[in-house]
Amino acid sequence: MTFADVLQGLQIAVPTYTQAQQEEDERQLHMLIAAAVLQREVAHNLRVHSWLVPASPEFTGLLLQGADPGRSAQLPQMARERASEDLQALCQLVVQRPDIEQLLLSFVEVPGESQGALVFACLLQLCGYVTNARFWWHFAAGAGSTTAAYCLFLDGLLLDRADEAVHCYERLGGADFVRHYNDGGPPPAEFSASLSTCLYEHIEQVSHEDFGVIALPGPGLPAKLAERRAGAR
């Protein structure tokens, strides 16, 4: 016995779903999808920005993929580009702080302050030291930096570690960063590609028995960065 048979036995009228109604519903659905796609394309072309979050449609699909043991969760190309652009933009936002030289100077003297670790990590990312940047983001996030937590979220997405990325976002306060900066888009690029060459000699690499190779700020880094910023004005 089908559900329709049960309803008929209860003398409840079962509305007929005609072919014409089905075709009209499909037409309406396609119109809604087309409108959503157009709106997304227009927003992308106009560079309308909002920070990415785990509830974003691209990442909802990614998490669903990750829940299927037979599939490997990989970030769609468009979402990957956005995550990469946002991470670079966020690092630009951090290194444009007016007190960056003082934070770096304090960090050089005592490498244990979360804001100094965040600034140094973002400098490393902009210079191409991605793995080293990740180490200091973890350090800064553990010390309470919600901006570092959001950096880890974006970095985790780029590594195709969706579960780890969302964990960092939720447990380390990435949502607090989004709420604080929700009204502002990413800043324009300020540092040129020559930043890495400029700062290379002031970034030291040391070996640690537990963590492997770690980047540390050299004593001349704050002054060199101040010089670089002054020249960019």
URGI-V351491 format. One record per residue. RES is the residue in one small letter. D_CENTER is the distance of its C-alpha to the mean C-alpha in Angstrom with 1 decimal. Layout:
res->RES d_center->D_CENTER
res->RES d_center->D_CENTER
This chain:
res->m d_center->51.9
res->t d_center->48.9
res->f d_center->47.1
res->a d_center->48.8
res->d d_center->52.2
res->v d_center->51.5
res->l d_center->50.7
res->q d_center->53.8
res->g d_center->55.8
res->l d_center->54.6
res->q d_center->55.8
res->i d_center->52.5
res->a d_center->52.0
res->v d_center->49.2
res->p d_center->47.9
res->t d_center->48.1
res->y d_center->45.0
res->t d_center->46.5
res->q d_center->45.3
res->a d_center->45.2
res->q d_center->42.9
res->q d_center->40.6
res->e d_center->40.4
res->e d_center->39.8
res->d d_center->36.9
res->e d_center->35.3
res->r d_center->35.8
res->q d_center->34.2
res->l d_center->31.2
res->h d_center->30.8
res->m d_center->31.1
res->l d_center->28.3
res->i d_center->26.0
res->a d_center->27.0
res->a d_center->26.4
res->a d_center->22.8
res->v d_center->22.2
res->l d_center->23.9
res->q d_center->22.0
res->r d_center->18.6
res->e d_center->20.1
res->v d_center->21.6
res->a d_center->18.4
res->h d_center->16.7
res->n d_center->19.9
res->l d_center->20.1
res->r d_center->16.5
res->v d_center->16.2
res->h d_center->12.7
res->s d_center->11.0
res->w d_center->7.6
res->l d_center->6.1
res->v d_center->7.7
res->p d_center->9.5
res->a d_center->12.4
res->s d_center->11.3
res->p d_center->14.1
res->e d_center->12.4
res->f d_center->10.9
res->t d_center->14.2
res->g d_center->16.0
res->l d_center->14.0
res->l d_center->14.9
res->l d_center->18.4
res->q d_center->18.7
res->g d_center->17.8
res->a d_center->20.5
res->d d_center->23.1
res->p d_center->24.4
res->g d_center->25.9
res->r d_center->22.7
res->s d_center->19.8
res->a d_center->16.3
res->q d_center->14.7
res->l d_center->11.8
res->p d_center->13.8
res->q d_center->14.1
res->m d_center->13.1
res->a d_center->9.8
res->r d_center->9.3
res->e d_center->10.4
res->r d_center->8.1
res->a d_center->4.9
res->s d_center->7.3
res->e d_center->8.6
res->d d_center->6.0
res->l d_center->5.6
res->q d_center->9.4
res->a d_center->9.9
res->l d_center->8.7
res->c d_center->10.9
res->q d_center->13.5
res->l d_center->13.5
res->v d_center->14.1
res->v d_center->16.8
res->q d_center->18.5
res->r d_center->19.6
res->p d_center->23.4
res->d d_center->24.0
res->i d_center->22.0
res->e d_center->25.2
res->q d_center->26.6
res->l d_center->23.6
res->l d_center->23.7
res->l d_center->27.5
res->s d_center->27.3
res->f d_center->24.8
res->v d_center->27.2
res->e d_center->30.0
res->v d_center->28.4
res->p d_center->25.1
res->g d_center->24.2
res->e d_center->22.7
res->s d_center->19.1
res->q d_center->18.5
res->g d_center->20.2
res->a d_center->18.2
res->l d_center->14.9
res->v d_center->16.6
res->f d_center->17.9
res->a d_center->14.7
res->c d_center->13.1
res->l d_center->16.5
res->l d_center->16.5
res->q d_center->13.3
res->l d_center->14.9
res->c d_center->18.1
res->g d_center->16.8
res->y d_center->17.2
res->v d_center->14.1
res->t d_center->15.8
res->n d_center->17.3
res->a d_center->14.1
res->r d_center->12.8
res->f d_center->16.2
res->w d_center->16.1
res->w d_center->12.6
res->h d_center->14.3
res->f d_center->17.4
res->a d_center->16.0
res->a d_center->14.1
res->g d_center->17.5
res->a d_center->19.3
res->g d_center->17.6
res->s d_center->14.8
res->t d_center->12.3
res->t d_center->10.3
res->a d_center->10.3
res->a d_center->9.4
res->y d_center->6.1
res->c d_center->5.8
res->l d_center->7.2
res->f d_center->5.1
res->l d_center->2.5
res->d d_center->6.2
res->g d_center->7.9
res->l d_center->6.9
res->l d_center->8.2
res->l d_center->11.1
res->d d_center->11.9
res->r d_center->12.0
res->a d_center->10.9
res->d d_center->13.3
res->e d_center->12.3
res->a d_center->8.6
res->v d_center->10.0
res->h d_center->12.7
res->c d_center->10.8
res->y d_center->9.2
res->e d_center->12.8
res->r d_center->15.1
res->l d_center->13.7
res->g d_center->13.1
res->g d_center->9.5
res->a d_center->11.2
res->d d_center->13.5
res->f d_center->11.1
res->v d_center->10.2
res->r d_center->14.0
res->h d_center->15.0
res->y d_center->13.1
res->n d_center->13.3
res->d d_center->16.3
res->g d_center->15.0
res->g d_center->13.2
res->p d_center->11.9
res->p d_center->14.9
res->p d_center->17.0
res->a d_center->17.2
res->e d_center->19.7
res->f d_center->20.1
res->s d_center->21.7
res->a d_center->21.5
res->s d_center->24.3
res->l d_center->22.3
res->s d_center->22.1
res->t d_center->25.8
res->c d_center->26.6
res->l d_center->25.0
res->y d_center->25.6
res->e d_center->28.9
res->h d_center->27.5
res->i d_center->25.0
res->e d_center->26.9
res->q d_center->26.4
res->v d_center->28.1
res->s d_center->28.6
res->h d_center->28.2
res->e d_center->30.0
res->d d_center->27.3
res->f d_center->24.0
res->g d_center->25.3
res->v d_center->24.6
res->i d_center->22.9
res->a d_center->22.3
res->l d_center->24.1
res->p d_center->24.7
res->g d_center->28.2
res->p d_center->30.5
res->g d_center->30.5
res->l d_center->26.8
res->p d_center->26.8
res->a d_center->29.8
res->k d_center->28.6
res->l d_center->25.3
res->a d_center->27.6
res->e d_center->29.8
res->r d_center->26.9
res->r d_center->25.7
res->a d_center->29.3
res->g d_center->29.9
res->a d_center->27.0
res->r d_center->28.6
